[in-house]
Amino acid sequence: MSTPASLKWRHFLPQIILLNVRWYCRYALSYRDLEEMMQERGVEVDHSTLNRWVLKYAPELDKRIRPHLKPTNDSWRTDETYLKIKGEWKYLTRAVDSEGNTLDFMLSAKRDGKAAARFFRKVLKAQHTRTPRVITVDKNAAYSVAIEALKEDETLAETTELRQVKYSNNVVEQDHRNIKRITRPMMGFKSFNSARRTLRGIEAMSMIRKGQVKGVKPGDSVSGVKFIEAIFGIAT
């Protein structure tokens, strides 16, 4: 099989590039950790090069897995967590269904009704999501403002129930832990754009790990690797 266009004209083999992008977005590693690990395998690659690979191919990974995601259910759990960007805390809003499957995610500078509405519109447009029967959130007032606005313009059905019960959101709060665990060694992001692009890869790898991709079982890393190589057109 020929080298895919997106990976052509690179100094390194496509398999090496994807390996590093996968590992960085899946495990709690820094770029210097990866640089050392590659050195042990006889591959000399600078941490700045690894950074460029992740920023280029993490969003591409997210884009390519979307058509292969299994449908989620109609019970949403929505919550936000915090990430440090250039020394300031920003908001990562995330939603999962009642079984813990990722619906979608969005990084934003503010935590208000407009940001919440923008997030829900993004989730509703995703190919693998269903119109929600119920949306469970915490006591953040921004969610009720957003839901009301979406019902007014008929983006959301009037029958959709907004349930503001903090302790019912344990599923999504537990799911945040995986994202925080992976981003912790990164010691904060240098820019909003680099954070947004990197998070797309982290969330994509999380969905693959959960078994949300057709043909990949939960926790089956071998089939996950084969799936990623297949969607990038790399022969195994």
VOGUTOR-497831 format. One record per residue: residue number from 1; residue in one letter; x negated, y, z of N, C-alpha, C in turn. Coordinates in nm, 2 decimals, decimal comma. Last residue first. Layout:
<NUM; A; <X; Y; Z>; <X; Y; Z>; <X; Y; Z>>
...
//
This chain:
<236; T; <0,02; -0,30; 0,74>; <-0,03; -0,36; 0,86>; <-0,12; -0,48; 0,82>>
<235; A; <0,02; 0,01; 0,56>; <0,02; -0,14; 0,56>; <-0,04; -0,19; 0,68>>
<234; I; <0,22; 0,29; 0,62>; <0,09; 0,23; 0,64>; <0,10; 0,08; 0,64>>
<233; G; <0,44; 0,46; 0,61>; <0,40; 0,40; 0,49>; <0,26; 0,34; 0,50>>
<232; F; <0,56; 0,56; 0,83>; <0,45; 0,64; 0,77>; <0,39; 0,58; 0,65>>
<231; I; <0,73; 0,36; 0,90>; <0,79; 0,48; 0,86>; <0,69; 0,58; 0,80>>
<230; A; <0,53; 0,16; 0,96>; <0,62; 0,14; 0,85>; <0,68; 0,27; 0,80>>
<229; E; <0,41; 0,25; 1,19>; <0,33; 0,23; 1,07>; <0,42; 0,22; 0,95>>
<228; I; <0,64; 0,24; 1,36>; <0,58; 0,37; 1,33>; <0,49; 0,36; 1,21>>
<227; F; <0,68; -0,05; 1,36>; <0,79; 0,05; 1,32>; <0,73; 0,18; 1,27>>
<226; K; <0,45; -0,14; 1,48>; <0,48; -0,18; 1,34>; <0,59; -0,09; 1,28>>
<225; V; <0,48; -0,03; 1,74>; <0,37; 0,01; 1,66>; <0,40; -0,02; 1,51>>
<224; G; <0,71; -0,17; 1,82>; <0,72; -0,02; 1,81>; <0,60; 0,03; 1,72>>
<223; S; <0,63; -0,42; 1,83>; <0,72; -0,39; 1,73>; <0,74; -0,24; 1,71>>
<222; V; <0,46; -0,38; 2,06>; <0,41; -0,43; 1,93>; <0,50; -0,40; 1,82>>
<221; S; <0,61; -0,29; 2,27>; <0,52; -0,20; 2,21>; <0,47; -0,25; 2,08>>
<220; D; <0,91; -0,32; 2,39>; <0,83; -0,40; 2,30>; <0,73; -0,31; 2,22>>
<219; G; <1,08; -0,17; 2,55>; <0,95; -0,21; 2,61>; <0,86; -0,29; 2,52>>
<218; P; <1,36; -0,28; 2,38>; <1,31; -0,20; 2,49>; <1,18; -0,25; 2,54>>
<217; K; <1,30; -0,37; 2,04>; <1,35; -0,40; 2,17>; <1,29; -0,31; 2,27>>
<216; V; <1,37; -0,25; 1,72>; <1,27; -0,24; 1,83>; <1,34; -0,26; 1,96>>
<215; G; <1,58; -0,24; 1,54>; <1,48; -0,34; 1,52>; <1,37; -0,34; 1,62>>
<214; K; <1,64; 0,10; 1,57>; <1,69; -0,02; 1,52>; <1,57; -0,12; 1,49>>
<213; V; <1,55; 0,26; 1,87>; <1,53; 0,25; 1,73>; <1,58; 0,11; 1,69>>
<212; Q; <1,57; 0,25; 2,14>; <1,67; 0,32; 2,07>; <1,66; 0,31; 1,92>>
<211; G; <1,39; 0,14; 2,32>; <1,46; 0,05; 2,23>; <1,57; 0,12; 2,16>>
<210; K; <1,23; 0,30; 2,48>; <1,36; 0,26; 2,53>; <1,44; 0,16; 2,44>>
<209; R; <1,02; 0,36; 2,30>; <1,00; 0,27; 2,42>; <1,13; 0,22; 2,48>>
<208; I; <1,15; 0,54; 2,13>; <1,10; 0,41; 2,08>; <1,08; 0,31; 2,19>>
<207; M; <1,19; 0,75; 2,31>; <1,31; 0,68; 2,25>; <1,27; 0,55; 2,19>>
<206; S; <0,93; 0,82; 2,36>; <1,01; 0,77; 2,47>; <1,14; 0,70; 2,42>>
<205; M; <0,84; 0,90; 2,12>; <0,78; 0,78; 2,17>; <0,86; 0,73; 2,29>>
<204; A; <1,00; 1,14; 2,11>; <1,01; 1,03; 2,01>; <0,96; 0,90; 2,06>>
<203; E; <0,90; 1,29; 2,32>; <1,04; 1,24; 2,32>; <1,06; 1,13; 2,22>>
<202; I; <0,64; 1,33; 2,22>; <0,66; 1,26; 2,35>; <0,80; 1,21; 2,36>>
<201; G; <0,69; 1,48; 1,99>; <0,62; 1,34; 1,98>; <0,65; 1,26; 2,11>>
<200; R; <0,81; 1,70; 2,09>; <0,88; 1,62; 1,99>; <0,82; 1,48; 1,98>>
<199; L; <0,61; 1,81; 2,25>; <0,72; 1,75; 2,32>; <0,80; 1,66; 2,22>>
<198; T; <0,44; 1,93; 2,06>; <0,40; 1,81; 2,13>; <0,51; 1,74; 2,20>>
<197; R; <0,60; 2,14; 1,97>; <0,56; 2,04; 1,88>; <0,52; 1,91; 1,95>>
<196; R; <0,63; 2,29; 2,21>; <0,75; 2,24; 2,14>; <0,71; 2,13; 2,04>>
<195; A; <0,37; 2,35; 2,27>; <0,45; 2,28; 2,37>; <0,57; 2,21; 2,29>>
<194; S; <0,30; 2,51; 2,05>; <0,23; 2,38; 2,08>; <0,30; 2,29; 2,17>>
<193; N; <0,48; 2,73; 2,09>; <0,49; 2,64; 1,97>; <0,42; 2,51; 1,99>>
<192; F; <0,40; 2,84; 2,33>; <0,53; 2,78; 2,32>; <0,54; 2,69; 2,21>>
<191; S; <0,06; 2,75; 2,43>; <0,16; 2,83; 2,36>; <0,29; 2,76; 2,35>>
<190; K; <-0,08; 2,59; 2,60>; <-0,14; 2,72; 2,57>; <-0,04; 2,81; 2,49>>
<189; F; <0,06; 2,41; 2,88>; <0,04; 2,43; 2,73>; <-0,01; 2,57; 2,71>>
<188; G; <-0,07; 2,22; 3,15>; <0,00; 2,33; 3,10>; <-0,03; 2,35; 2,95>>
<187; M; <-0,22; 1,98; 3,18>; <-0,26; 2,10; 3,26>; <-0,19; 2,23; 3,20>>
<186; M; <-0,20; 1,73; 3,09>; <-0,22; 1,83; 2,99>; <-0,25; 1,97; 3,05>>
<185; P; <-0,12; 1,55; 3,28>; <-0,27; 1,56; 3,25>; <-0,30; 1,68; 3,15>>
<184; R; <0,17; 1,59; 3,27>; <0,09; 1,64; 3,38>; <-0,06; 1,65; 3,35>>
<183; T; <0,31; 1,48; 3,06>; <0,26; 1,61; 3,04>; <0,17; 1,66; 3,15>>
<182; I; <0,38; 1,22; 3,16>; <0,29; 1,23; 3,04>; <0,23; 1,37; 3,03>>
<181; R; <0,54; 1,29; 3,38>; <0,42; 1,20; 3,40>; <0,32; 1,22; 3,28>>
<180; K; <0,75; 1,42; 3,26>; <0,66; 1,50; 3,35>; <0,53; 1,42; 3,37>>
<179; I; <0,87; 1,21; 3,12>; <0,82; 1,33; 3,05>; <0,72; 1,40; 3,13>>
<178; N; <0,95; 1,05; 3,33>; <0,85; 1,00; 3,23>; <0,79; 1,11; 3,15>>
<177; R; <1,12; 1,21; 3,47>; <1,00; 1,17; 3,54>; <0,90; 1,12; 3,43>>
<176; H; <1,36; 1,24; 3,34>; <1,26; 1,35; 3,34>; <1,13; 1,30; 3,38>>
<175; D; <1,50; 1,02; 3,42>; <1,44; 1,02; 3,28>; <1,34; 1,13; 3,27>>
<174; Q; <1,61; 1,09; 3,66>; <1,51; 0,99; 3,66>; <1,43; 0,99; 3,52>>
<173; E; <1,79; 1,28; 3,56>; <1,68; 1,33; 3,65>; <1,57; 1,22; 3,65>>
<172; V; <1,97; 1,12; 3,42>; <1,88; 1,21; 3,34>; <1,76; 1,26; 3,43>>
<171; V; <2,07; 0,97; 3,64>; <2,02; 0,91; 3,52>; <1,92; 1,00; 3,44>>
<170; N; <2,18; 1,15; 3,82>; <2,06; 1,08; 3,86>; <1,99; 1,02; 3,73>>
<169; N; <2,41; 1,30; 3,82>; <2,31; 1,32; 3,71>; <2,18; 1,25; 3,74>>
<168; S; <2,57; 1,30; 4,03>; <2,60; 1,21; 3,92>; <2,50; 1,21; 3,80>>
<167; Y; <2,49; 1,49; 4,19>; <2,44; 1,36; 4,22>; <2,48; 1,26; 4,12>>
<166; K; <2,63; 1,73; 4,09>; <2,48; 1,72; 4,09>; <2,43; 1,57; 4,10>>
<165; V; <2,88; 1,77; 3,89>; <2,85; 1,69; 4,01>; <2,71; 1,66; 4,01>>
<164; Q; <3,09; 1,88; 3,69>; <2,97; 1,95; 3,76>; <2,95; 1,88; 3,89>>
<163; R; <3,20; 1,79; 3,39>; <3,19; 1,74; 3,53>; <3,07; 1,79; 3,59>>
<162; L; <3,42; 1,87; 3,14>; <3,29; 1,91; 3,20>; <3,29; 1,87; 3,35>>
<161; E; <3,57; 1,68; 2,89>; <3,57; 1,71; 3,03>; <3,43; 1,75; 3,07>>
<160; T; <3,73; 1,75; 2,60>; <3,60; 1,71; 2,66>; <3,60; 1,76; 2,80>>
<159; T; <3,96; 1,84; 2,48>; <3,98; 1,73; 2,58>; <3,84; 1,69; 2,64>>
<158; E; <3,89; 2,03; 2,30>; <3,95; 2,08; 2,43>; <3,96; 1,97; 2,53>>
<157; A; <3,58; 1,96; 2,14>; <3,72; 1,94; 2,16>; <3,77; 1,98; 2,29>>
<156; L; <3,36; 2,21; 2,00>; <3,39; 2,10; 2,10>; <3,54; 2,09; 2,12>>
<155; T; <3,40; 2,40; 1,82>; <3,28; 2,31; 1,80>; <3,30; 2,19; 1,89>>
<154; E; <3,60; 2,59; 1,86>; <3,64; 2,46; 1,81>; <3,52; 2,37; 1,77>>
<153; D; <3,54; 2,82; 1,98>; <3,51; 2,82; 1,84>; <3,54; 2,68; 1,78>>
<152; E; <3,61; 2,74; 2,24>; <3,68; 2,85; 2,18>; <3,66; 2,85; 2,03>>
<151; K; <3,43; 2,54; 2,30>; <3,57; 2,51; 2,29>; <3,65; 2,62; 2,22>>
<150; L; <3,20; 2,69; 2,33>; <3,21; 2,59; 2,22>; <3,35; 2,54; 2,20>>
<149; A; <3,26; 2,85; 2,55>; <3,23; 2,92; 2,42>; <3,25; 2,81; 2,31>>
<148; E; <3,28; 2,66; 2,75>; <3,39; 2,74; 2,72>; <3,38; 2,80; 2,58>>
<147; I; <3,01; 2,56; 2,75>; <3,12; 2,47; 2,71>; <3,25; 2,55; 2,67>>
<146; A; <2,88; 2,79; 2,84>; <2,85; 2,74; 2,71>; <2,96; 2,65; 2,66>>
<145; V; <2,98; 2,83; 3,10>; <2,99; 2,94; 3,00>; <2,97; 2,88; 2,86>>
<144; S; <2,90; 2,59; 3,22>; <3,05; 2,61; 3,20>; <3,07; 2,73; 3,10>>
<143; Y; <2,62; 2,62; 3,21>; <2,69; 2,51; 3,14>; <2,83; 2,54; 3,11>>
<142; A; <2,56; 2,83; 3,38>; <2,54; 2,85; 3,23>; <2,61; 2,74; 3,15>>
<141; A; <2,57; 2,76; 3,64>; <2,69; 2,82; 3,58>; <2,68; 2,84; 3,43>>
<140; N; <2,47; 2,46; 3,77>; <2,42; 2,57; 3,69>; <2,54; 2,63; 3,61>>
<139; K; <2,52; 2,22; 3,90>; <2,60; 2,34; 3,94>; <2,56; 2,47; 3,86>>
<138; D; <2,48; 1,98; 3,64>; <2,47; 2,02; 3,78>; <2,55; 2,15; 3,80>>
<137; V; <2,70; 1,77; 3,44>; <2,59; 1,87; 3,46>; <2,58; 1,90; 3,61>>
<136; T; <2,84; 1,56; 3,20>; <2,81; 1,57; 3,34>; <2,68; 1,66; 3,36>>
<135; I; <3,09; 1,55; 2,98>; <2,96; 1,60; 3,00>; <2,93; 1,63; 3,14>>
<134; V; <3,30; 1,32; 2,81>; <3,27; 1,39; 2,93>; <3,12; 1,43; 2,93>>
<133; R; <3,30; 1,26; 2,54>; <3,43; 1,25; 2,62>; <3,42; 1,32; 2,75>>
<132; P; <3,13; 1,41; 2,27>; <3,14; 1,36; 2,41>; <3,28; 1,36; 2,47>>
<131; T; <3,07; 1,26; 1,96>; <3,14; 1,37; 2,03>; <3,17; 1,32; 2,18>>
<130; R; <2,75; 1,09; 1,96>; <2,90; 1,09; 1,94>; <2,96; 1,21; 2,01>>
<129; T; <2,44; 1,08; 1,78>; <2,52; 1,11; 1,89>; <2,67; 1,11; 1,86>>
<128; H; <2,27; 1,05; 1,56>; <2,29; 0,93; 1,64>; <2,39; 0,96; 1,76>>
<127; Q; <2,23; 1,29; 1,43>; <2,30; 1,18; 1,36>; <2,34; 1,07; 1,45>>
<126; A; <2,31; 1,60; 1,60>; <2,22; 1,48; 1,58>; <2,30; 1,37; 1,52>>
<125; K; <2,49; 1,80; 1,65>; <2,45; 1,78; 1,51>; <2,36; 1,66; 1,49>>
<124; L; <2,51; 1,80; 1,93>; <2,63; 1,76; 1,85>; <2,59; 1,73; 1,70>>
<123; V; <2,26; 1,90; 2,00>; <2,29; 1,76; 2,03>; <2,41; 1,71; 1,94>>
<122; K; <2,29; 2,17; 1,91>; <2,18; 2,08; 1,86>; <2,21; 1,93; 1,88>>
<121; R; <2,49; 2,25; 2,07>; <2,51; 2,25; 1,93>; <2,41; 2,16; 1,86>>
<120; F; <2,37; 2,24; 2,32>; <2,48; 2,15; 2,29>; <2,51; 2,14; 2,14>>
<119; F; <2,18; 2,45; 2,29>; <2,13; 2,31; 2,31>; <2,25; 2,21; 2,28>>
<118; R; <2,33; 2,67; 2,26>; <2,24; 2,64; 2,15>; <2,20; 2,49; 2,17>>
<117; A; <2,45; 2,68; 2,52>; <2,53; 2,66; 2,40>; <2,45; 2,61; 2,28>>
<116; A; <2,22; 2,73; 2,67>; <2,29; 2,60; 2,69>; <2,38; 2,57; 2,57>>
<115; A; <2,15; 2,98; 2,58>; <2,06; 2,87; 2,56>; <2,13; 2,74; 2,57>>
<114; K; <2,38; 3,12; 2,66>; <2,35; 3,12; 2,52>; <2,25; 3,00; 2,49>>
<113; G; <2,37; 3,10; 2,94>; <2,48; 3,04; 2,87>; <2,45; 3,02; 2,72>>
<112; D; <2,03; 3,03; 3,04>; <2,15; 3,10; 3,04>; <2,26; 3,04; 2,95>>
<111; R; <1,73; 3,03; 3,08>; <1,83; 2,93; 3,14>; <1,96; 3,00; 3,15>>
<110; K; <1,47; 3,08; 2,84>; <1,57; 3,13; 2,93>; <1,66; 3,01; 2,98>>
<109; A; <1,30; 2,96; 2,67>; <1,24; 3,05; 2,76>; <1,34; 3,10; 2,87>>
<108; S; <1,32; 2,61; 2,60>; <1,37; 2,74; 2,59>; <1,31; 2,83; 2,69>>
<107; L; <1,34; 2,30; 2,42>; <1,26; 2,39; 2,50>; <1,31; 2,53; 2,49>>
<106; M; <1,56; 2,03; 2,42>; <1,53; 2,17; 2,37>; <1,45; 2,24; 2,47>>
<105; F; <1,69; 1,71; 2,31>; <1,61; 1,80; 2,40>; <1,59; 1,93; 2,34>>
<104; D; <1,92; 1,43; 2,30>; <1,83; 1,53; 2,24>; <1,77; 1,62; 2,35>>
<103; L; <1,97; 1,17; 2,40>; <2,06; 1,23; 2,30>; <1,98; 1,34; 2,23>>
<102; T; <1,83; 0,87; 2,51>; <1,81; 1,01; 2,48>; <1,90; 1,06; 2,37>>
<101; N; <2,00; 0,65; 2,73>; <1,95; 0,68; 2,60>; <1,94; 0,83; 2,57>>
<100; G; <2,12; 0,59; 2,97>; <1,99; 0,65; 2,97>; <1,92; 0,67; 2,84>>
<99; E; <2,38; 0,53; 2,97>; <2,29; 0,42; 2,97>; <2,15; 0,46; 2,97>>
<98; S; <2,52; 0,77; 2,94>; <2,53; 0,70; 3,07>; <2,44; 0,58; 3,08>>
<97; D; <2,27; 0,96; 2,75>; <2,40; 0,91; 2,77>; <2,40; 0,83; 2,90>>
<96; V; <2,09; 1,27; 2,81>; <2,09; 1,13; 2,79>; <2,24; 1,08; 2,80>>
<95; A; <1,92; 1,58; 2,74>; <2,05; 1,50; 2,77>; <2,03; 1,36; 2,73>>
<94; R; <1,74; 1,86; 2,86>; <1,75; 1,73; 2,80>; <1,88; 1,66; 2,83>>
<93; T; <1,55; 2,15; 2,84>; <1,68; 2,10; 2,86>; <1,69; 1,96; 2,79>>
<92; L; <1,30; 2,30; 2,99>; <1,32; 2,19; 2,89>; <1,45; 2,12; 2,93>>
<91; Y; <1,18; 2,62; 3,04>; <1,29; 2,52; 3,06>; <1,30; 2,42; 2,95>>
<90; K; <0,88; 2,74; 3,19>; <0,98; 2,75; 3,08>; <1,07; 2,63; 3,11>>
<89; W; <0,66; 2,93; 3,39>; <0,75; 2,82; 3,38>; <0,86; 2,84; 3,27>>
<88; E; <0,33; 3,03; 3,28>; <0,47; 3,07; 3,31>; <0,56; 2,94; 3,30>>
<87; G; <0,08; 2,97; 3,18>; <0,09; 3,01; 3,32>; <0,23; 3,04; 3,36>>
<86; K; <0,14; 2,88; 2,92>; <0,06; 3,00; 2,94>; <0,08; 3,06; 3,08>>
<85; I; <0,39; 2,70; 3,05>; <0,33; 2,74; 2,93>; <0,27; 2,88; 2,95>>
<84; K; <0,51; 2,43; 3,24>; <0,43; 2,55; 3,24>; <0,36; 2,58; 3,11>>
<83; L; <0,85; 2,32; 3,26>; <0,71; 2,30; 3,21>; <0,64; 2,43; 3,21>>
<82; Y; <1,12; 2,17; 3,42>; <1,04; 2,28; 3,40>; <0,90; 2,24; 3,35>>
<81; T; <1,45; 2,05; 3,32>; <1,33; 2,04; 3,40>; <1,24; 2,16; 3,36>>
<80; E; <1,81; 2,02; 3,32>; <1,68; 2,08; 3,27>; <1,57; 2,06; 3,37>>
<79; D; <2,07; 1,80; 3,19>; <1,99; 1,87; 3,30>; <1,87; 1,93; 3,24>>
<78; T; <2,34; 1,59; 3,13>; <2,26; 1,70; 3,09>; <2,19; 1,77; 3,21>>
<77; R; <2,49; 1,31; 3,00>; <2,43; 1,36; 3,13>; <2,32; 1,47; 3,09>>
<76; W; <2,79; 1,20; 2,84>; <2,66; 1,27; 2,84>; <2,62; 1,31; 2,98>>
<75; S; <2,94; 0,95; 2,69>; <2,93; 1,00; 2,83>; <2,79; 1,07; 2,84>>
<74; D; <2,96; 0,81; 2,45>; <3,03; 0,95; 2,46>; <3,03; 1,00; 2,60>>
<73; N; <2,65; 0,66; 2,34>; <2,79; 0,66; 2,38>; <2,84; 0,80; 2,41>>
<72; T; <2,46; 0,64; 2,03>; <2,47; 0,65; 2,17>; <2,62; 0,66; 2,21>>
<71; P; <2,33; 0,44; 1,76>; <2,43; 0,53; 1,82>; <2,44; 0,53; 1,97>>
<70; K; <1,98; 0,42; 1,71>; <2,10; 0,36; 1,73>; <2,20; 0,46; 1,79>>
<69; L; <1,78; 0,58; 1,46>; <1,82; 0,57; 1,59>; <1,96; 0,50; 1,60>>
<68; H; <1,68; 0,63; 1,21>; <1,67; 0,49; 1,25>; <1,73; 0,47; 1,39>>
<67; P; <1,66; 0,89; 1,15>; <1,76; 0,81; 1,07>; <1,77; 0,67; 1,12>>
<66; R; <1,45; 0,97; 1,34>; <1,59; 1,01; 1,35>; <1,69; 0,92; 1,27>>
<65; I; <1,19; 0,92; 1,29>; <1,26; 0,82; 1,36>; <1,41; 0,85; 1,36>>
<64; R; <1,09; 1,15; 1,15>; <1,10; 1,02; 1,08>; <1,18; 0,91; 1,15>>
<63; K; <1,08; 1,35; 1,34>; <1,17; 1,37; 1,22>; <1,19; 1,23; 1,16>>
<62; D; <0,89; 1,25; 1,52>; <1,03; 1,28; 1,57>; <1,13; 1,28; 1,45>>
<61; L; <0,67; 1,25; 1,35>; <0,72; 1,13; 1,41>; <0,86; 1,14; 1,45>>
<60; E; <0,64; 1,53; 1,30>; <0,67; 1,44; 1,19>; <0,73; 1,30; 1,24>>
<59; P; <0,57; 1,63; 1,55>; <0,70; 1,66; 1,50>; <0,74; 1,57; 1,38>>
<58; A; <0,31; 1,49; 1,56>; <0,41; 1,46; 1,66>; <0,55; 1,50; 1,61>>
<57; Y; <0,14; 1,58; 1,35>; <0,21; 1,46; 1,33>; <0,32; 1,42; 1,44>>
<56; K; <0,03; 1,83; 1,43>; <0,08; 1,81; 1,30>; <0,17; 1,69; 1,29>>
<55; L; <-0,04; 1,81; 1,70>; <0,04; 1,92; 1,66>; <0,10; 1,90; 1,52>>
<54; V; <-0,21; 1,59; 1,68>; <-0,09; 1,58; 1,76>; <0,01; 1,69; 1,71>>
<53; W; <-0,43; 1,69; 1,52>; <-0,35; 1,57; 1,48>; <-0,21; 1,57; 1,55>>
<52; R; <-0,52; 1,89; 1,69>; <-0,47; 1,93; 1,56>; <-0,38; 1,81; 1,50>>
<51; N; <-0,62; 1,74; 1,90>; <-0,52; 1,84; 1,92>; <-0,45; 1,87; 1,79>>
<50; L; <-0,83; 1,60; 1,77>; <-0,71; 1,53; 1,83>; <-0,59; 1,62; 1,85>>
<49; T; <-1,00; 1,82; 1,73>; <-0,94; 1,75; 1,62>; <-0,82; 1,67; 1,66>>
<48; S; <-1,07; 1,87; 1,99>; <-1,00; 1,98; 1,92>; <-0,93; 1,92; 1,79>>
<47; H; <-1,22; 1,65; 2,07>; <-1,08; 1,67; 2,13>; <-1,00; 1,78; 2,05>>
<46; D; <-1,37; 1,48; 1,79>; <-1,36; 1,59; 1,89>; <-1,22; 1,61; 1,94>>
<45; V; <-1,48; 1,15; 1,74>; <-1,37; 1,25; 1,71>; <-1,36; 1,35; 1,82>>
<44; E; <-1,63; 0,87; 1,65>; <-1,66; 1,00; 1,70>; <-1,56; 1,10; 1,65>>
<43; V; <-1,58; 0,55; 1,74>; <-1,52; 0,65; 1,65>; <-1,55; 0,79; 1,72>>
<42; G; <-1,65; 0,33; 1,89>; <-1,74; 0,37; 1,78>; <-1,69; 0,47; 1,69>>
<41; R; <-1,50; 0,29; 2,11>; <-1,47; 0,21; 2,00>; <-1,55; 0,25; 1,87>>
<40; E; <-1,59; 0,49; 2,28>; <-1,61; 0,35; 2,32>; <-1,59; 0,25; 2,21>>
<39; Q; <-1,48; 0,71; 2,15>; <-1,63; 0,69; 2,15>; <-1,66; 0,54; 2,18>>
<38; M; <-1,21; 0,68; 2,22>; <-1,25; 0,66; 2,08>; <-1,40; 0,64; 2,07>>
<37; M; <-1,23; 0,74; 2,49>; <-1,18; 0,61; 2,45>; <-1,22; 0,58; 2,30>>
<36; E; <-1,31; 1,01; 2,47>; <-1,40; 0,91; 2,53>; <-1,36; 0,77; 2,49>>
<35; E; <-1,08; 1,13; 2,35>; <-1,21; 1,14; 2,29>; <-1,31; 1,03; 2,34>>
<34; L; <-0,89; 1,07; 2,54>; <-0,88; 1,01; 2,41>; <-1,02; 1,01; 2,34>>
<33; D; <-0,98; 1,25; 2,75>; <-0,96; 1,10; 2,77>; <-0,97; 1,03; 2,64>>
<32; R; <-0,95; 1,49; 2,61>; <-1,09; 1,44; 2,64>; <-1,09; 1,29; 2,68>>
<31; Y; <-0,68; 1,51; 2,61>; <-0,75; 1,50; 2,48>; <-0,89; 1,45; 2,50>>
<30; S; <-0,54; 1,30; 2,86>; <-0,58; 1,43; 2,81>; <-0,65; 1,40; 2,68>>
<29; L; <-0,25; 1,09; 2,92>; <-0,39; 1,11; 2,88>; <-0,41; 1,25; 2,84>>
<28; A; <-0,02; 0,89; 2,99>; <-0,07; 1,01; 3,06>; <-0,21; 1,03; 3,04>>
<27; Y; <0,13; 0,79; 2,67>; <0,06; 0,77; 2,80>; <0,01; 0,90; 2,86>>
<26; R; <0,25; 0,89; 2,43>; <0,31; 0,78; 2,51>; <0,26; 0,76; 2,65>>
<25; C; <0,11; 1,08; 2,30>; <0,25; 1,11; 2,33>; <0,32; 1,00; 2,41>>
<24; Y; <-0,14; 0,96; 2,28>; <-0,13; 1,09; 2,35>; <0,02; 1,11; 2,39>>
<23; W; <-0,08; 0,73; 2,13>; <-0,13; 0,72; 2,27>; <-0,11; 0,85; 2,35>>
<22; R; <0,00; 0,84; 1,88>; <0,09; 0,75; 1,96>; <0,05; 0,75; 2,11>>
<21; V; <-0,22; 0,98; 1,80>; <-0,10; 1,05; 1,82>; <0,00; 0,97; 1,91>>
<20; N; <-0,40; 0,77; 1,78>; <-0,43; 0,87; 1,88>; <-0,30; 0,95; 1,91>>
<19; L; <-0,28; 0,62; 1,57>; <-0,31; 0,56; 1,70>; <-0,33; 0,66; 1,81>>
<18; L; <-0,28; 0,80; 1,36>; <-0,15; 0,76; 1,42>; <-0,17; 0,69; 1,56>>
<17; I; <-0,56; 0,80; 1,31>; <-0,48; 0,92; 1,34>; <-0,36; 0,89; 1,41>>
<16; I; <-0,61; 0,54; 1,25>; <-0,68; 0,60; 1,36>; <-0,61; 0,73; 1,41>>
<15; Q; <-0,46; 0,50; 1,02>; <-0,43; 0,41; 1,14>; <-0,50; 0,48; 1,26>>
<14; P; <-0,58; 0,67; 0,83>; <-0,44; 0,70; 0,88>; <-0,41; 0,62; 1,01>>
<13; L; <-0,93; 0,74; 0,90>; <-0,82; 0,65; 0,85>; <-0,69; 0,68; 0,91>>
<12; F; <-1,05; 1,07; 0,86>; <-1,03; 0,95; 0,94>; <-0,92; 0,87; 0,87>>
<11; H; <-1,05; 1,29; 0,70>; <-1,18; 1,23; 0,72>; <-1,16; 1,09; 0,79>>
<10; R; <-0,78; 1,31; 0,46>; <-0,83; 1,32; 0,60>; <-0,96; 1,24; 0,61>>
<9; W; <-0,64; 1,27; 0,23>; <-0,75; 1,37; 0,23>; <-0,79; 1,40; 0,37>>
<8; K; <-0,31; 1,19; 0,35>; <-0,42; 1,18; 0,26>; <-0,52; 1,29; 0,28>>
<7; L; <-0,09; 1,18; 0,51>; <-0,21; 1,14; 0,57>; <-0,33; 1,14; 0,48>>
<6; S; <0,12; 1,25; 0,34>; <0,10; 1,33; 0,46>; <-0,03; 1,30; 0,53>>
<5; A; <0,12; 1,04; 0,15>; <0,07; 1,18; 0,12>; <0,04; 1,26; 0,24>>
<4; P; <-0,01; 0,72; 0,26>; <0,10; 0,82; 0,25>; <0,04; 0,96; 0,23>>
<3; T; <-0,22; 0,52; 0,06>; <-0,21; 0,60; 0,18>; <-0,10; 0,70; 0,16>>
<2; S; <-0,06; 0,22; -0,08>; <-0,14; 0,35; -0,09>; <-0,12; 0,43; 0,04>>
<1; M; <-0,08; -0,12; 0,00>; <0,00; 0,00; 0,00>; <-0,09; 0,12; 0,00>>
//
